[in-house]
Amino acid sequence: MFKIKKTKYCTELNVFGFSFYINKRKILFVNPQNFCEQANPIAILDCAPYLRQRGFRVDVCNFPNLPEKKKYDFIALSCIGNCAGTIFDQIKKIKDVYPETSIIVGGKWAVTMSEEENNKLLQLNVIVEKGPAELIFTTDAEINYSKYPAWDKNDFDILYVREHLMTSRGCPYRCHYCNNTEKKISYFSPQRTVKNIELIFSKRNDVFFCDDVFVTNFEHAKAIYDLCKKENIEIENRSRFFVHVNLVNDKTIELIKLFKPLHVEIGLESGSQFILDKMNKKIKIEKIREVVPILAQHTHIKALWLIAYPYETLETLEATYMLMKELKPYVNFNWVSHYMPLPHTVGYTMAQKTGGKFLPCWNNTKPSFVPYGLSEEILVDYRNKMMQLNEAEKMVA
């Protein structure tokens, strides 16, 4: 008894309940050159071994280091954004090398791109896929994260940039400035995570668990710690991770005591309750004042702030500055970002409706949006003033 199931990217043969992918198609995953942020291309590192398990032949590379002498059925790019507009030029150069090969764009940008960007890709005959690559390329109905394969060492050697690693996907919060396209939290197995930690430790001495909130699930994080200890991997004083104001509790403190992170990062965003509410941040100023000193008793803190959100005023900027000054005894380093409006987010719609000014910038150290009633100069001056609160001897890497 057998069945054949076909999709546009693969063919699956099921024989007496056993599945075999018989298409053997070859994919080249290209990591675009991103001039705005340098990080491990986690999506490619994740998807390449996943697809190999299902019969695909997969190569990976960084742009512009294309393997010119090889042939592929598809070339896939996983994009967080349009790399300050350079992604289109990169695609044109890829097409010059592989004029007959179908090019597919996926990742967060495929979901959040503007209509203009989408049309521009269509004009280049580029396919835009908005779903997870694991489900687009295979016949899988859903992703089994508990059996998700670890990164491939060869892929990692090619694509490694920094210490970034995700132990889960998704976020429990719905902040209006964020373009997180995965609303459900899914956890990779501790075994997979520890194997990936070993890969990162082969190149550097620390790891950044860049899950949206690493401490959401105590049992998950604790299992990673326990397995590290079982495998004789020294994880203490070698990690960083995000916490959330609403999740600073006894369990979070216990995890901090175990991992002994180099520091934790916490998104405080604004000193104005009005702006926090507009962001849908779901935190209260009083809670910030309560938990930051508690965290400071157990670890170093890197506080993250966001200015120039729609409805920002001189008064709300000053409120943020004053809260930063108040928390200075407890915070080791403050990072202040300019708000960048991301298409298809609530914040983007707010920015359009409030009459602010959009600027051609894709760098959170410079204004990308100027709220109505403010100016670029005011925003730059306030960010400089806020960043100057940092003390050199307390800076966190």
C-alpha positions as CSV (number, residue, x, y, z in Angstrom):
1,M,0.0,0.0,0.0
2,F,1.5,3.3,-1.0
3,K,0.5,6.9,-1.6
4,I,2.1,9.8,-3.4
5,K,1.8,13.3,-2.2
6,K,3.1,16.2,-4.3
7,T,3.6,19.9,-3.6
8,K,5.3,22.5,-5.8
9,Y,8.6,21.8,-4.1
10,C,8.6,18.1,-3.3
11,T,7.2,14.6,-3.8
12,E,6.6,12.3,-0.9
13,L,6.1,8.6,-1.3
14,N,4.4,6.8,1.6
15,V,4.9,3.0,1.8
16,F,3.0,1.2,4.5
17,G,3.2,4.2,6.8
18,F,6.8,5.1,6.0
19,S,7.5,8.4,4.2
20,F,10.3,8.9,1.6
21,Y,11.0,12.1,-0.2
22,I,11.9,11.1,-3.7
23,N,12.3,14.4,-5.5
24,K,16.0,15.0,-4.3
25,R,15.8,18.6,-5.4
26,K,18.7,20.8,-4.6
27,I,18.4,24.2,-2.8
28,L,21.0,26.9,-2.2
29,F,20.2,29.0,0.9
30,V,21.8,32.4,0.5
31,N,22.3,34.6,3.6
32,P,21.9,38.2,2.3
33,Q,24.5,40.8,3.1
34,N,22.9,42.9,5.8
35,F,24.6,46.3,6.4
36,C,22.3,47.1,9.4
37,E,22.8,44.2,11.8
38,Q,25.3,41.4,12.0
39,A,24.0,38.2,13.5
40,N,23.9,34.5,12.9
41,P,21.4,33.7,10.2
42,I,19.4,31.4,12.5
43,A,16.6,30.7,10.0
44,I,19.1,29.2,7.5
45,L,21.0,27.3,10.2
46,D,17.7,25.8,11.3
47,C,16.1,25.0,8.0
48,A,19.1,23.5,6.2
49,P,19.4,20.3,8.3
50,Y,15.6,20.1,8.7
51,L,15.2,19.8,4.9
52,R,18.1,17.5,4.5
53,Q,16.3,15.0,6.8
54,R,13.5,15.0,4.2
55,G,15.6,14.3,1.2
56,F,16.6,17.7,-0.1
57,R,20.2,18.4,-1.0
58,V,21.0,21.8,0.6
59,D,24.0,24.1,0.4
60,V,24.4,27.4,2.2
61,C,26.5,30.5,1.6
62,N,26.9,34.1,2.4
63,F,26.3,36.7,-0.3
64,P,28.3,37.4,-2.4
65,N,30.2,34.1,-2.0
66,L,28.0,32.2,-4.4
67,P,29.1,28.7,-5.6
68,E,29.1,29.6,-9.3
69,K,29.9,26.1,-10.7
70,K,27.0,24.3,-9.1
71,K,23.4,23.9,-10.3
72,Y,20.3,24.3,-8.1
73,D,16.6,23.8,-8.5
74,F,15.9,26.7,-6.1
75,I,17.8,29.6,-4.5
76,A,16.2,30.7,-1.2
77,L,16.9,33.8,0.8
78,S,15.7,34.3,4.4
79,C,15.3,38.0,5.0
80,I,14.4,39.9,8.2
81,G,14.1,43.1,6.2
82,N,15.2,44.6,2.9
83,C,18.7,45.4,4.2
84,A,18.2,49.1,3.7
85,G,17.0,48.6,0.1
86,T,20.1,46.6,-1.0
87,I,18.3,43.3,-1.2
88,F,17.1,44.1,-4.7
89,D,20.6,44.7,-6.0
90,Q,21.7,41.5,-4.3
91,I,18.9,39.5,-6.0
92,K,19.9,41.0,-9.4
93,K,23.5,39.8,-8.9
94,I,22.3,36.3,-7.9
95,K,20.1,36.2,-11.1
96,D,23.2,37.1,-13.1
97,V,25.0,34.0,-11.7
98,Y,21.9,31.7,-11.9
99,P,19.7,33.2,-14.7
100,E,17.6,30.0,-15.1
101,T,17.1,29.2,-11.4
102,S,14.0,30.1,-9.4
103,I,14.6,32.5,-6.6
104,I,12.5,32.4,-3.4
105,V,12.3,35.0,-0.7
106,G,11.0,34.0,2.7
107,G,11.5,35.0,6.4
108,K,9.9,37.8,8.3
109,W,10.2,40.3,5.5
110,A,8.0,38.1,3.3
111,V,5.2,38.7,5.8
112,T,5.9,42.4,6.6
113,M,7.1,43.8,3.3
114,S,5.2,46.6,1.7
115,E,3.0,46.2,-1.4
116,E,5.6,48.2,-3.3
117,E,8.4,45.9,-2.2
118,N,6.3,42.8,-3.1
119,N,5.6,44.2,-6.6
120,K,9.2,45.0,-7.1
121,L,10.1,41.3,-6.4
122,L,7.4,40.1,-8.7
123,Q,8.9,42.3,-11.5
124,L,12.2,40.4,-10.8
125,N,10.3,37.1,-11.1
126,V,11.1,36.3,-7.5
127,I,8.7,34.0,-5.6
128,V,7.6,35.3,-2.2
129,E,6.7,32.6,0.4
130,K,5.0,33.8,3.6
131,G,5.0,30.5,5.5
132,P,7.7,28.7,7.5
133,A,10.2,27.1,5.1
134,E,9.9,23.8,7.0
135,L,6.2,23.6,5.8
136,I,6.6,25.4,2.4
137,F,9.2,23.0,1.1
138,T,7.9,19.7,2.6
139,T,4.6,18.0,3.1
140,D,4.7,18.3,6.9
141,A,1.5,19.4,8.4
142,E,3.3,21.0,11.4
143,I,6.8,21.3,12.8
144,N,7.8,18.8,15.4
145,Y,10.1,21.0,17.5
146,S,10.9,18.2,19.9
147,K,12.6,16.3,17.1
148,Y,14.1,19.3,15.3
149,P,17.7,18.6,14.2
150,A,20.7,20.5,15.6
151,W,22.7,22.8,13.3
152,D,25.2,21.3,10.9
153,K,28.8,22.0,11.7
154,N,29.7,22.8,8.1
155,D,26.8,25.2,7.8
156,F,27.8,26.8,11.0
157,D,31.5,27.2,9.9
158,I,30.3,29.0,6.8
159,L,27.6,31.2,8.3
160,Y,28.8,31.9,11.8
161,V,28.9,35.6,12.8
162,R,28.3,36.0,16.5
163,E,26.9,34.2,19.6
164,H,23.2,34.2,18.7
165,L,21.1,31.1,19.4
166,M,17.3,30.6,19.9
167,T,16.1,27.8,22.2
168,S,12.4,28.6,21.3
169,R,10.3,30.4,18.7
170,G,7.5,32.9,19.3
171,C,6.6,35.5,22.0
172,P,3.8,35.7,24.5
173,Y,3.5,39.4,24.1
174,R,2.1,41.6,21.2
175,C,4.0,44.8,21.3
176,H,2.8,47.1,18.6
177,Y,6.3,48.0,17.3
178,C,7.3,44.4,16.8
179,N,7.1,42.3,13.6
180,N,7.2,39.0,15.3
181,T,5.3,36.7,13.0
182,E,5.2,33.7,15.3
183,K,2.5,34.1,17.9
184,K,2.7,30.6,19.4
185,I,5.7,29.7,21.6
186,S,7.4,26.5,20.5
187,Y,10.4,25.0,22.3
188,F,13.3,23.1,20.8
189,S,14.6,20.1,22.7
190,P,17.3,20.7,25.3
191,Q,19.4,18.1,23.5
192,R,19.3,20.2,20.3
193,T,20.1,23.4,22.2
194,V,23.1,22.0,24.0
195,K,24.5,20.7,20.7
196,N,24.2,24.1,19.3
197,I,25.8,25.7,22.4
198,E,28.8,23.4,21.9
199,L,29.1,24.7,18.3
200,I,29.1,28.3,19.5
201,F,31.6,27.5,22.2
202,S,33.9,26.1,19.6
203,K,34.3,29.6,18.2
204,R,33.8,31.9,21.2
205,N,33.4,31.8,25.0
206,D,29.8,33.0,25.3
207,V,26.3,32.5,24.0
208,F,23.3,34.9,23.6
209,F,20.0,33.1,24.0
210,C,18.1,35.6,21.8
211,D,14.6,34.1,22.4
212,D,12.1,36.9,22.7
213,V,11.9,36.0,26.4
214,F,14.2,33.2,27.5
215,V,12.7,32.9,31.0
216,T,9.1,32.3,29.8
217,N,9.2,28.6,30.7
218,F,11.3,27.7,33.8
219,E,11.3,24.0,33.1
220,H,12.6,24.5,29.6
221,A,15.5,26.7,30.6
222,K,16.3,24.6,33.7
223,A,16.5,21.5,31.5
224,I,19.0,23.2,29.2
225,Y,21.1,24.1,32.3
226,D,20.9,20.5,33.7
227,L,21.9,19.0,30.4
228,C,24.9,21.3,30.1
229,K,26.1,20.2,33.5
230,K,25.5,16.5,32.6
231,E,27.6,17.0,29.4
232,N,30.3,18.9,31.4
233,I,29.7,22.1,29.5
234,E,30.5,25.1,31.7
235,I,27.5,27.5,31.1
236,E,27.9,29.7,34.1
237,N,29.2,33.2,33.4
238,R,29.0,32.5,29.6
239,S,25.5,33.5,28.6
240,R,23.1,36.5,28.1
241,F,19.4,36.4,27.7
242,F,16.2,38.5,27.7
243,V,13.9,38.9,30.7
244,H,10.5,40.7,30.9
245,V,9.4,43.0,33.6
246,N,6.2,40.9,34.2
247,L,8.3,37.7,34.5
248,V,10.7,38.8,37.2
249,N,9.8,36.3,39.9
250,D,11.3,33.6,42.1
251,K,11.7,31.2,39.2
252,T,13.5,33.8,37.1
253,I,15.8,34.7,39.9
254,E,16.6,30.9,40.4
255,L,17.5,30.7,36.7
256,I,19.8,33.7,37.0
257,K,21.5,32.2,40.0
258,L,22.1,29.0,38.0
259,F,23.3,30.4,34.7
260,K,25.1,33.4,36.3
261,P,24.6,35.3,33.0
262,L,27.1,38.0,32.0
263,H,24.0,40.2,32.0
264,V,20.3,40.1,31.2
265,E,18.6,42.4,28.8
266,I,15.2,43.9,29.6
267,G,13.0,46.1,27.4
268,L,11.8,49.0,29.5
269,E,11.2,51.2,26.4
270,S,9.7,54.4,27.9
271,G,9.3,56.4,31.1
272,S,5.9,57.4,30.0
273,Q,2.9,55.2,30.9
274,F,1.0,56.8,28.0
275,I,3.6,55.7,25.5
276,L,4.0,52.2,27.1
277,D,0.2,51.8,26.7
278,K,0.4,53.0,23.0
279,M,3.1,50.3,22.5
280,N,0.9,47.7,24.1
281,K,3.9,46.8,26.2
282,K,1.7,45.5,29.0
283,I,4.0,46.8,31.8
284,K,3.5,49.5,34.4
285,I,6.1,52.2,35.5
286,E,5.5,51.1,39.1
287,K,6.4,47.5,38.1
288,I,9.6,48.7,36.4
289,R,10.6,50.6,39.6
290,E,9.9,47.5,41.6
291,V,11.7,44.8,39.6
292,V,14.8,46.5,38.3
293,P,16.4,46.9,41.8
294,I,15.5,43.2,42.5
295,L,17.3,42.1,39.3
296,A,20.3,44.2,40.1
297,Q,20.8,42.2,43.3
298,H,21.6,39.1,41.2
299,T,23.0,40.1,37.8
300,H,24.1,43.0,35.6
301,I,21.4,44.7,33.6
302,K,21.3,46.1,30.1
303,A,18.1,48.2,29.8
304,L,16.6,48.7,26.3
305,W,14.7,51.9,25.5
306,L,12.8,53.0,22.5
307,I,12.2,56.7,21.5
308,A,10.3,58.4,18.7
309,Y,7.3,56.1,18.9
310,P,4.1,57.7,17.5
311,Y,2.6,60.1,20.1
312,E,6.1,60.8,21.5
313,T,6.4,64.4,22.8
314,L,9.0,66.5,24.6
315,E,7.2,65.6,27.9
316,T,7.3,61.8,27.3
317,L,11.0,62.0,26.2
318,E,11.8,63.9,29.4
319,A,9.9,61.3,31.4
320,T,12.0,58.5,29.9
321,Y,15.2,60.4,30.6
322,M,14.2,61.0,34.2
323,L,13.3,57.3,34.7
324,M,16.7,56.4,33.3
325,K,18.4,58.7,35.7
326,E,16.4,57.2,38.6
327,L,17.4,53.7,37.7
328,K,21.0,54.5,37.0
329,P,22.2,53.0,40.3
330,Y,20.8,49.6,39.2
331,V,21.4,49.5,35.4
332,N,24.9,48.8,34.1
333,F,24.2,49.9,30.5
334,N,21.3,51.6,28.7
335,W,20.8,51.1,25.0
336,V,18.5,53.7,23.3
337,S,16.9,52.9,19.9
338,H,15.1,55.1,17.5
339,Y,11.7,53.6,16.6
340,M,11.7,52.1,13.1
341,P,8.2,51.7,11.7
342,L,7.8,48.1,10.3
343,P,5.0,47.6,7.7
344,H,2.0,45.6,8.7
345,T,2.5,46.3,12.4
346,V,0.1,48.4,14.5
347,G,2.9,50.8,15.2
348,Y,3.3,51.4,11.5
349,T,-0.4,52.3,11.1
350,M,-0.1,54.6,14.1
351,A,2.9,56.3,12.5
352,Q,0.9,56.9,9.3
353,K,-2.2,58.2,11.1
354,T,-0.5,60.6,13.4
355,G,1.1,62.6,10.7
356,G,4.8,62.1,11.5
357,K,7.7,62.1,9.1
358,F,9.2,58.9,7.7
359,L,12.9,59.0,6.9
360,P,14.9,56.7,4.6
361,C,16.9,55.1,7.4
362,W,17.3,51.5,8.6
363,N,19.5,52.0,11.6
364,N,18.2,52.3,15.1
365,T,20.9,54.8,16.1
366,K,19.4,57.4,13.8
367,P,15.8,58.6,13.3
368,S,13.7,56.6,11.0
369,F,10.5,58.3,12.1
370,V,9.9,61.8,13.5
371,P,6.6,62.0,15.5
372,Y,4.4,65.0,14.8
373,G,5.5,68.1,16.8
374,L,9.1,66.9,17.2
375,S,12.2,67.2,15.0
376,E,15.2,65.1,14.0
377,E,17.5,67.4,16.0
378,I,15.4,67.0,19.2
379,L,15.4,63.2,18.9
380,V,19.2,63.0,18.2
381,D,19.9,65.3,21.1
382,Y,17.7,63.3,23.5
383,R,19.3,60.0,22.5
384,N,22.8,61.5,22.9
385,K,21.8,62.8,26.4
386,M,20.3,59.4,27.4
387,M,23.3,57.4,26.1
388,Q,25.6,59.7,28.1
389,L,24.1,58.4,31.3
390,N,26.2,55.3,30.8
391,E,29.4,55.1,32.8
392,A,32.4,53.6,31.0
393,E,33.3,51.3,33.9
394,K,29.8,49.9,34.1
395,M,29.3,49.2,30.4
396,V,28.1,45.8,29.4
397,A,29.4,44.3,26.1
